[in-house]
Amino acid sequence: MSDENNQYPSDERREAMDAGAQQPHRYHHHRHHRRHRGWKIFWWIVGVLVLVALFFAGVAWHNLKTTTNDMYNSAGITKSRNAAKILDEKKPVSILLLGTDTGALGRDYKGRTDTMMIMTLNPQKKTTTIVSLPRDMKVNLPDYPEDSPAKINAAYAFSGVKESIKTVQQHFNIPIDYYVLVNMGGMEKAINQVGGVDVKSPLTFDYEGANFQKGKTYHLNGSNALKFSRMRYDDPQGDYGRQQRQRIVIMALLKKSVSYKTVLNRSFLKSVSNSSQTDLTFNDMLKLAQNYRGTNAKIVQDHAQGRGQNEDGQAFEVVPTSEQQRITNLLQNSLKN
């Protein structure tokens, strides 16, 4: 019987078939081994890259914390409420903004607080409220009764941020959770770091070579933003008009800077660290950036209105009790959930 008709192959044929069957099996085994080794190399490279990334992230985080630590300075007073808990619970928070007339234009003395604003951030109502106080407001200084009455901007000259906070809390009966102090040089650098700010001029005026037209919107660098906010004597509203322009600039800056992108930007923080101080820690800043960004959806701006009065050769702005109470009510309501 021939091989073609034999259902059982010969010994030679069986060996050839076995050899042929084994060859693909050996090839598959080697290919699987190489693939397994390739994945091991891949994951090893990924692991190394992750470790490198974590290392540099840790260095960057350390540098950021170091930079913000340079800005940190305790207010030196016992807070009227637990400010850290307020941030943890994402409740409305208050911040006293102080601007000194130093750090630019060749001024390097301590100075007074040329700008004083009370700002509240309410994440539930998605509202920011910002109230300007007259720099010449007639007040009694809590720790310096013998030097009272005095102008409110003198509180900083007497005893720094501590006396400024005490004076504001005493006259407006509201808690101040945190403060931020920036001199003019720091404001200029901060505005430059965020790429400038957009402002709409409420009046037409010229100041130090810059021209502004009423109703026109301008993109300003730090230097021109200072010019926009510093002019006082040619404003029909005097210092109140200047306060309005200061609020415009500050709100424009806040819109661009209160974000993770800026809080985690070391060059931004480093640019202002030498000309700013605050009792907000780095973690506090992160919480504000994360949980309070929506508060700029609605912005309420106001100011405490006074009337001029001369006393013993000093020009004061006297804010009536009724006006102080109006501002108190506004701020207290802005701190309600």
KOLZARO-743751 format. One record per atom (N, C-alpha, C): residue in one letter; x, y, z. Coordinates in steps of 0.02 Angstrom, whole numbers, plus 32768, in hexadecimal, padded with zeros to 4 digits. Layout:
<nodes>
AXYZ...
</nodes>
This chain:
<nodes>
M802B7FC58000M800080008000M802C803D8000S801C806D7FD9S804780A97FD4S803E80D58012D80708105801AD806C81348054D80308161804FE801B81728012E7FE481A0800BE7FA481848029N7F9E81408025N7F618121803DN7F6781078085N7FA2810E80A1N7FAD80F580E4N7F9E812B8117Q7F6D811E8144Q7F5A81518176Q7F8E815881ACY7FBD812B81B0Y7FF1813081E2Y8032814381C0P8052817C81CEP808E819281ABP80C9816681BES80FA81658190S8137813F819DS8160816081D4D8192813C81EED81BC81578224D81DF8195820CE81FA819481CDE821E81CE81B3E81F0820A81AER81B381FD8197R81838233818ER816E825081D1R816582238203R8151823A8247R818682688265E81C58254825CE81FB827D8277E81FD82C28256A81F282C18213A81F2830281EFA81B9832D8208M817E830D8212M81448333822AM8150834D8271D816E8323829BD817C833982E0D81AC837482E0A81DF836F82B4A820F83A582B1A81EF83E5829AG81C383DD8268G819F8419824FG817184368283A8152840B82ABA8123842382DFA814784468317Q818484308326Q81A9844D835EQ81C68491834CQ81D5849C830EQ81F784DA82FBQ81CD8518830AP818B851982F6P816385538308P815E855C8354H815C85268378H8156852A83C1H8193854D83DFR81CF853B83C6R820B855C83E0R820B85A683CDY81F585B98393Y81F385FE837CY81C4862783A7H8189860C83B5H8159862F83DFH8174863B8425H8197860B843FH81B386128483H81E6864C8486H821286508455H824486858454H822486CA844BR81F186CD8420R81CF870D8414R81AD87258454H818C86F88479H816B870984B8H819D872184EBH81D7870184ECH820B8714851BH8225875B850DR8230876A84CDR824887AD84BCR821487E284CCR81D387D384BFR819E880384CER819A88118519H819F87DC8541H819D87E4858AH81D8881085A2R821388038585R824D882B8598R824588738583G8223887F8549G821888C48531G81EB88EB8561W81B688C98579W818988EC85A8W81AD88FB85EAK81D888CE8600K81FE88DC863DK822A891A8635I824A892085FBI8274895B85EEI8249899A85ECF820F899585CBF81E189CE85C5F81CC89E8860AW81B589BA8634W819E89CF8676W81D789E886A2W821289CD8698W824D89E586BDW825B8A2D86A9I82578A3D8668I82628A828651I822D8AB0866DV81EE8A99866BV81B78AC18686V81C38ACF86D0G81D78A9C86F5G81E48AA5873CG821A8AD88749V82508AD58722V82878B06872AV826E8B4C871CL82478B5486E5L822C8B9686D3L81FE8BB1870AV81D58B868727V81A98B9B875DV81D28BB38799L82058B8E87AAL822F8BA187E2L82528BE487D6V826A8BED8798V828A8C2D8786V82588C66878BA821B8C598770A81E78C8D8772A81D58C9F87BAL81CE8C6B87E4L81BE8C78882AL81F58C9E884DF82338C8F883CF826B8CB2885AF82688CFD8849F82618D0C8808F82608D5287F3F82218D75880CA81E98D50880FA81AC8D6E882BA81B68D7F8874G81D88D528898G81E68D5F88DEG82138D9B88E8V82468DA188BCV82738DDB88BFV824C8E1B88B1A82228E19887CA81FA8E54886BA81CB8E6788A3W81AB8E3488C1W817C8E4188F9W81A28E5F8934H81DD8E458941H82058E608978H82188EA9896AN822A8EB8892CN823C8EFC891AN82018F2B8921L81C68F13890DL818A8F3C8913L817B8F4B895CK817F8F178986K81728F2089CDK81A58F4F89ECT81E38F4A89D6T82178F7689EFT82088FBE89DCT81F38FC8899ET81E3900B8986T81A9902A89ADT8173900389B7T813A901D89DCT814B90268A26N81788FFC8A40N818E90068A85N81B190498A8ED81D4905F8A59D81F590A08A5BD81C290D88A61M818590CD8A47M815090FF8A49M812A90FD8A8BY812D90C58AADY810390BC8AE8Y811B90E78B23N80EC91088B42N80FB912F8B7EN80BB91338BA7S80BD91198BE3S808291198C0ES806991608C1BA802891668C21A800A91A78C30A801A91BD8C77G802D918E8CA1G8040919F8CE6G800691A98D15I7FCB91928D01I7F9091998D2CI7F6B91578D2FT7F4291508D61T7F1691168D66T7ED991228D3BK7ECD90F68D0CK7E9490FF8CDEK7E5290FA8D05S7E21911F8CEDS7DE0911E8D0ES7DB990DE8CFER7DD190B88CCCR7DB490768CBER7DEA904B8C9EN7DDC900A8C9AN7E0C8FDA8C80N7E0E8FDF8C34A7E3E90068C1AA7E4290128BD2A7E518FD38BABA7E7E8FA88BC5A7E908F6B8BA2A7E538F3D8B9AK7E298F3B8BCDK7DED8F118BCAK7DBC8F2E8B97I7DBA8F708B91I7D8F8F918B60I7DA18F788B1AL7DE18F768B0BL7DF88F608AC9L7DEA8F158ABFD7DF78EED8AF3D7DEC8EA58AEED7DA28E968ADEE7D768EBD8AFBE7D2E8EB18AF2E7D118ED88AB7K7D3D8EFB8A93K7D298F218A57K7CF38F558A66K7CFA8F758A9FK7CCA8FA98AB2K7CE38FED8A9CP7CB790208A9CP7CCC90648A87P7D07907C8AB2V7D38909B8A92V7D7590B08AB4V7D8090FA8AA7S7DA1911C8AD6S7DB191638ACES7DFC916E8ACCI7E11919C8AA2I7E5891AC8A9AI7E6091F78A99L7E8E92118AC1L7E9D92598AC1L7ED692648A8FL7EC9928C8A5CL7EFC929D8A2AL7F1B92E08A3CL7F5D92E08A42L7F81931D8A55L7FB5932C8A1FG7FB693698A09G7FE8937F89D8G800F93B989F3T805293B389F4T807B93EA8A0CT8098941089D1D80A8944F89DDD80C1947B89A8D810D947689A2T8127943889A7T8170942D89A2T817E93F8896FG81BF93ED8961G81D393B78935G81D493CA88ECA81C1940788DBA81C4941F8896A81D294698899L81E294868860L81EF94CE885BL822894E4888AG825594B6889BG828E94C688C5G827E94CB890FR824294B58922R822E94B98969R823E9477898CD8266947A89C1D8279943D89E5D826D94428A30Y824994758A47Y823A947B8A8EY81FC94528A9FK81ED944A8ADFK81B594208AF4K8173943B8AD9G8167947A8AE1G812B94998AC6G80EB94898AECR80B594A48AD2R807394968AEER804C946B8ABCT801294548AD1T7FE9942C8AA3T7FC1945C8A77D7FDB94668A3CD7FBB94928A0BD7F78947689F5T7F72943489F9T7F35941189E5T7F1F93E28A1CM7EDF93E38A2DM7EC293B48A5DM7E7F939D8A42M7E79935C8A38M7E3B933E8A1FM7E2A93008A47I7DEB92F78A54I7DD392BA8A73I7DB292908A3DM7DCA92538A35M7DAF92278A00M7D9391E98A20T7D5791D58A0BT7D3A91968A21T7D2E916A89E4L7D39912989EEL7D2F90F789B8L7CFB90C689D1N7CC390C289ADN7C8C909689C2N7C819061898CP7C9B90238996P7C958FF08963P7C4E8FD68959Q7C238FDB898DQ7BDE8FC58987Q7BB68FF4895AK7BC090358964K7B9D9067893BK7BC3907988FCK7C00905D88F5K7C2B906C88BCK7C3490B788B3T7C4590D888EAT7C49912188EBT7C899138890FT7CA8916A88F1T7CDF918E8911T7CC791D48921T7CD091E8895FT7CBE922C8975T7CFF924F8989I7D08928B896FI7D4592B1897EI7D3292F9898FV7D47930F89CAV7D35935189E4V7D74937889F3S7D7993B489D7S7DB293E089E3S7DA5940C8A1FL7DDA94198A45L7DD694478A7FL7DFF94858A6FP7DE594C08A81P7E0B94FE8A74P7E4D94FC8A9AR7E83950C8A78R7EC5950B8A98R7ECB953D8AD2D7EA295728ACFD7EA395A68B03D7E69959F8B34M7E4995658B35M7E11955A8B62M7E2595668BABK7DFC958D8BCDK7E09959E8C13K7DF795628C3FV7E2895498C65V7E1D950E8C8FV7E4095178CD2N7E2D94EC8D01N7E5194E48D3FN7E7A94A48D3AL7EBA94A98D47L7EE6946F8D43L7EE194478D84P7ECE94078D82P7EC393E08DBFP7EFE93E08DEFD7F3B93DB8DD6D7F7593D68E02D7F9994198E0EY7F7F944E8DF0Y7F9F94908DF6Y7F6B94C68E03P7F4894C18E3CP7F1594F38E4CP7F3195398E53E7F71953D8E6AE7F8F957F8E73E7F9E95A18E31D7FA2957B8DFBD7FAE95978DB8D7F6F959B8D8ES7F37958E8DADS7EF795918D8AS7ED395D38D99P7EA995EA8D69P7E9995CA8D29P7ED495D08CF8A7ED495A28CC9A7F0895A08C96A7EE9958B8C54K7F0F95908C1FK7EF995778BDEK7F03952B8BDDI7ED595088BBDI7ED894BF8BBDI7F1894A58B9CN7F3494CA8B6DN7F7194B28B4DN7FAE94B88B7AA7FA694DB8BB3A7FDE94E08BE3A7FE394A28C0FA7FAF94798C11A7FB1943D8C3BA7FED94118C28Y7FFA940B8BE8Y803393E28BD1Y807594028BE6A807894448BE2A80B694668BF6A80C4945D8C40F8090945A8C68F809994538CB1F80AE940B8CC3S808A93D98CA9S809793958CC0S808A93618C8BG809593738C4DG809093428C16G804B93268C0BV804A92EA8BEFV800B92CA8BDCV7FDF92BE8C19K7FFD92AE8C51K7FD8929F8C8EK7FA892D78CA0E7FC093158CA0E7F95934E8CB3E7F62935D8C7CS7F7593518C3DS7F46935C8C06S7F0A932E8C0CI7F1692EE8C1AI7EE092BE8C21I7EB492CF8C5DK7ED492DE8C95K7EAE92F08CD1K7E81932C8CC6T7E9B935D8CA3T7E74939B8C97T7E38938C8C6AV7E4393668C36V7E0C93568C08V7DD6932D8C2CQ7DEB92FB8C52Q7DBB92D18C76Q7D9392FA8CA9Q7DB593288CCAQ7D9393518CFDQ7D5F937F8CDEH7D6F939E8CA5H7D4293D08C88H7D0B93B38C5DF7D1493758C45F7CE193588C19F7CC393178C34N7CDA93028C6DN7CBC92C98C90N7CB7928B8C63I7CED927B8C41I7CF0923F8C18I7D32921B8C26P7D3391D98C1CP7D7291B48C25P7D9F91BC8BE7I7DDF91C38BF3I7E1191C28BBDI7E3691808BC2D7E2B91548B92D7E4991118B95D7E9291118B80Y7EA191368B4AY7EE591388B30Y7EF4917F8B17Y7F33918A8B08Y7F4691CA8AEBY7F7991BD8AB3V7F7C91EC8A84V7FAF91EC8A50V7FC992338A4BL800A923C8A53L802A927D8A4FL8057927E8A12V804D92AE89E6V807592B489AAV808A92FC89A1N80CA93088992N80DE934C8983N80D893588938M80E093958922M80D593A688DCM8103937F88AEG8140937388C4G816E934C889BG815593058891G813992E888C5G811F92A488C0G80E292A18893M80B792D38896M807D92D5886AM809292D88821E80C393028814E80DC930987CFE80F892C687B5K811F92A387DEK813C926387CAK8106922E87BFA80D5922D87EDA80A091FB87E7A8079920387A7I806992418795I8044924E8758I806D923A871BN80AD9248871BN80D7923386E4N80DB91E786DEQ80DD91C48716Q80E4917C8716Q80A7915986F8V806B91778701V802F915886E5V80219170869EG804F91988683G804791AE863DG801E91ED8635G80189215866BG7FF192538667G7FA89248867AV7F84927F8683V7F3D927C8695V7F1492A88667D7ED592968660D7EA792BE8637D7E7A92E78664V7E7993298659V7E5093568682V7E2993858655K7DEF9399866DK7DC593CA864AK7DC8940B8671S7DDD94408651S7DE7947F8674S7DA494A28683P7D9994B686C1P7D5A94D886D3P7D5C952386C3L7D96953E86AFL7D9C9585869EL7DD79590866FT7DD895CC8652T7E0E95DF8626T7E429607864EF7E8295F28649F7EB79616866DF7EFB96048652D7F2B962F865FD7F719623864FD7F9896208690Y7FC895F28693Y7FF095ED86D0Y803495CF86BFE806895F586CDE80AD95DF86C3E80B995C1867EG809F95E4864BG80AA95CF8606G8079959D85EBA804C95848614A8019955485FEA7FD7957885F5N7FB2956485C2N7F71958285B3N7F3A954E85B6F7F03956085D7F7ECB953285DDF7E8B955785C9Q7E61953585A2Q7E229551858BQ7DE8952E85ADK7DB6955485C2K7D7C953985E5K7D59950585B9G7D4A94CC85D7G7D24949785B5G7D4E946A858AK7D8F94788583K7DBA94508558K7DDE941B8583T7DE693DF8567T7E0893A9858AT7E5193A68574Y7E7D939E85A6Y7EC5939D8599Y7EE3935D85B6H7F1593438591H7F3E930C85ACH7F7E932C85C7L7F86932A8609L7FBC934F862AL7FF193218646N80309335863DN806693148661N806A933086A7G809A931886CFG809D932D8715G80A79377871DS80D4939586F6S80E293DC86FCS80A5940786EDN808393F786B6N8048941F86A3N800D941386D1A800993D686EEA7FD393C8871DA7FDB93F3875CL801A93FD8771L8026942987AAL80139471879AK80229487875EK800F94CB8749K7FC394D28749F7FA1949F8730F7F58949F872EF7F3A94A48773S7F59948387A4S7F3B947F87E7S7F5594B38818R7F8A94D78807R7FA895058838R7F90954D8832M7F79956187F7M7F6495A787EEM7F2D95B98820R7F3495F3883FR7F0596078874R7EE9964D886BY7F15967D8861Y7F0096C38865Y7ED796DB882AD7EDD96BB87F0D7EB696D087B5D7E7596A987AFD7E66967F87DFD7E27965A87DFD7DF296848803P7DB9969087E2P7D8496B88802P7D6E969B8845Q7D769659884EQ7D639639888DQ7D9D963388BDG7DD7964F88ABG7E11964D88D8G7E27960788E8D7E3295FA8929D7E4B95B8893ED7E1795828932Y7DD795938932Y7DA495608926Y7DA7954888DDG7DB7957588AFG7DC09561886AG7DFD95348862R7E3195448887R7E6D951B8885R7E5E94D688A2Q7E3894D388D8Q7E25949388F5Q7E01946788C2Q7DD59487889CQ7DB094628869Q7DDF94438836R7E10946A881FR7E40945087EER7E6E941B880CQ7E7D9422884CQ7EA593EE886DQ7E7E93AC8870R7E3D93B1887FR7E1493748881R7E119353883CI7E0C937C8808I7E09936287C4I7E48933A87B4V7E82935687C6V7EC2933587B8V7EC992F687E1I7EB892F98821I7EC092BF884DI7E9292868837M7E5492968825M7E269262880FM7E3E924387CDA7E5A926C87A1A7E7492528762A7EAF92238770L7ED9923587A0L7F12920A87B2L7EFA91CA87D3L7EC891CE87FFL7EB091938822L7E92916187F1K7E6E917A87BFK7E4F914D878EK7E849123876AK7EBF91408760K7EF3911C873BK7F2190F48769S7F23910587A9S7F5590E687D5S7F3A90B28805V7EF990B48815V7EDE90848845V7ECD90448820S7F00901C8813S7EF88FDD87F0S7F338FB08801Y7F2C8F6F87F4Y7F638F4087FEY7F9E8F5587D3K7F908F6B8795K7FC68F7C8767K7FF48FB08785T7FD78FE187A8T8000901787C5T801C90048809V7FF38FE58832V800A8FD28875V80458FA28870L80458F77883DL807B8F478834L80B28F618806N80AF8FA187F5N80E18FBF87C9N81178FE087F4R81518FBF87F7R81858FD88823R819E901D880FS81A3902A87CES81BC906C87B7S818D90A387CEF814A909587CDF811A90C787E5F812390D3882FL8126909E8856L812D90A6889EL817090C688B0K81A490B1888EK81E690CC889DK81EA9117888DS81C5912C8858S81C791728844S81A991A08878V81799185889FV815791B088D0V816C91A08918S8194916B8921S81A491568966S81CC918A898CN81F691B18969N821F91E3898AN81FA92238999S81BF922A897CS819A92698986S8153925C899FS8148922089BAS8106920E89D4S810E91E68A14Q80DA91E98A3CQ80D891BD8A76Q808F91AC8A85T808591728AA3T8042915A8AB1T804591258AE7D800D911A8B08D800A90E38B38D7FE590A78B1AL7FDE90A78AD7L7FC5906D8AB4L8000903E8AA7T7FFA90008ABCT802E8FCF8AAET80268FB58A67F80578F8D8A51F80538F718A0EF80158F458A07N80068F1D8A39N7FCA8EF28A38N7F8B8F1C8A37D7F8B8F548A5BD7F518F818A59D7F468F9C8A12M7F7C8FAF89F1M7F788FC989ADM7F5B8F94897DL7F708F568987L7F578F20895DL7F0C8F178967K7EF58F1B89A5K7EAE8F1389B4K7E858F4C8995L7EA08F898999L7E7E8FC18979L7E7A8FB8892EA7EB28FA28910A7EB38F9888C7A7E848F6188B2Q7E7E8F2D88DBQ7E558EF488C9Q7E0B8EFF88D7N7DFA8F1C8910N7DB58F1E8927N7D928F628921Y7DB88F978913Y7D9A8FD98912Y7D9F8FFC88CFR7DB28FD7889AR7DBA8FF58858R7D779010883EG7D418FED884FG7CFF90018835G7CE490418852T7D06905D8885T7CEB909988A5T7CF090D78879N7D1690D48842N7D19910F8817N7CE1911087E3A7CB090E287EAA7C7690E387BEA7C4E912387C7K7C4B913A8805K7C2891798815K7C5591A38842I7C5E91E2882FI7C8A920E8856I7C62924B886EV7C64925488AFV7C43928E88CEV7C7992BE88E5Q7C7892FC88CCQ7CA9932E88E0Q7C8793678905D7CA7937F893AD7C8A93B68960D7CC293DB8984H7CB1941089A7H7CE2943589CFH7CBF94578A09A7CE494648A3DA7CCA94898A76A7CD094D38A66Q7C9994F68A64Q7C97953C8A51Q7C9D95698A8FG7CCE95968A8DG7CD695C68AC3G7CCF960D8AABR7CD9963B8AD9R7CD896828AC7R7D1796A38AE5G7D3196D38AC1G7D6E96F48AD7G7D66971D8B16Q7D99971A8B41Q7D9897418B7FQ7DE097508B94N7DEC978F8BA6N7E2F97A38BBEN7E2E97A58C0AE7E6097888C29E7E6497878C72E7EAD978D8C87D7EBD97C28CAAD7F0197CF8CC0D7F3397CC8C87G7F2097E78C4FG7F4C97EA8C15G7F4F97AB8BECQ7F2897788BFFQ7F2697398BD8Q7EE597348BB1A7EEA971B8B74A7EB097118B49A7E9896C98B4FF7E5D96C08B6DF7E41967D8B76F7E0696738B47E7DF696338B3CE7DB7961F8B1EE7D8E95FF8B55V7D58961F8B68V7D2E96068B9EV7CF695DB8B80V7CF7959B8B90V7CC3956D8B78V7C8D95698BAFP7C5195828BA1P7C1C95828BD4P7C0D953C8BEET7BF295398C2AT7BE094F98C48T7BAF94D28C1CS7B8094F68BFDS7B4F94D58BD3S7B7094B48B96E7BA494D68B7AE7BC894BA8B41E7BF2947E8B56Q7C1194848B90Q7C37944B8BA9Q7C0A940E8BB3Q7BCE941A8BCBQ7B9F93E38BD6Q7B8893C58B93R7B8093EF8B61R7B6C93D68B1ER7BA293A68B03I7BE193BB8B0AI7C1893918AF2I7C1C93518B1CT7C1193578B5DT7C11931C8B89T7BDC92EA8B73N7BA093038B66N7B6992D78B51N7B7A92B58B0EL7B9592DB8AE0L7BA892C08A9FL7BDB92878AA6L7C0E92938ACFL7C4392618AD7L7C2A92248AFFQ7C0492318B34Q7BEA91F88B5BQ7BBD91CC8B30N7B9491EA8B06N7B6891C38ADAN7B92919B8AA6S7BC991B98A91S7BF391978A5FS7C17915B8A7DL7C1A91588AC0L7C3B911F8AE2L7C0A90E98AF8K7BCA90F18AE5K7B9990BF8AF6K7B94908B8ABEN7B89904C8AD1N7B8390178A9FN7B4590208A74
</nodes>
